[in-house]
């Protein structure tokens, strides 16, 4: 993750494949990321291994949390000139709708960045961005 | 209900959760309104390749699963209760190559909502993370009888 060459490659090209390849947990859940202008959209493709509730079936709430948490960390790393994965301090997650067994998206917003701590809002949706399945808020420690 | 019945219900329940199986989550102990589960270390869930520290997302899944499953240890009848929210505080990174345990309790059960607390820790007892959660009671009829029978194993 701290490989400066991979980070500068990602910043220059907007190609996240090498960066994500270097984080085992990103591969484990199947996280992908694409850049549109300055915006980043994170994607969690449909994956049977990510399911929890087998009746609906629905994506495991923990996977939705992990997806949003990792999205926020990558977003933060790309939005500043940090070479380090920011360290998460706390994470508060509201589940608004069941995350069904289909592709899920997430976007992040930097609410406030101080010298040492950053506050990031994350929203995840499936069918429509205006109907999020979960929203979250995270604090990260910025150490360089 | 005995602790053995609680333990068996939770075991059967987590066997139906794909992601819990992927992570290799297992039940350690079950009591009335309490449950301890274990997440084994794996290279596949590393978040920081330089240190080998597992990603917070795997801890979140461990705590969500333990908090959701402790409900089975608190209610006589099996009810599937969706998570309303989770708040996780990370105290310190988990030490690599060691399992992480999560101990959860239901500290308040009402007609509509179940409130849980959960602590993740490693051997030696140092806290990795704390989590509080709320779960919605949607009634046991909201879950198909066949699935309820699968979990209770026809015991109740």
Interface residues (C-beta under 8 A of the other chain):
Chain A: X1 X2 X22 X23 X24 X25 X27 X28 X29 X48 X49 X50 X51 X52 X53 X54 X55 X60 X61 X62 X63 X65 X66 X67 X69 X70 X85 X87 X88 X89 X90 X91 X92 X93 X94 X95 X98
Chain B: X16 X17 X18 X19 X20 X22 X43 X44 X45 X46 X47 X48 X49 X50 X54 X55 X56 X57 X58 X60 X61 X62 X63 X64 X65 X68 X80 X82 X83 X84 X85 X86 X87 X88 X89 X90 X93 X143 X144 X147
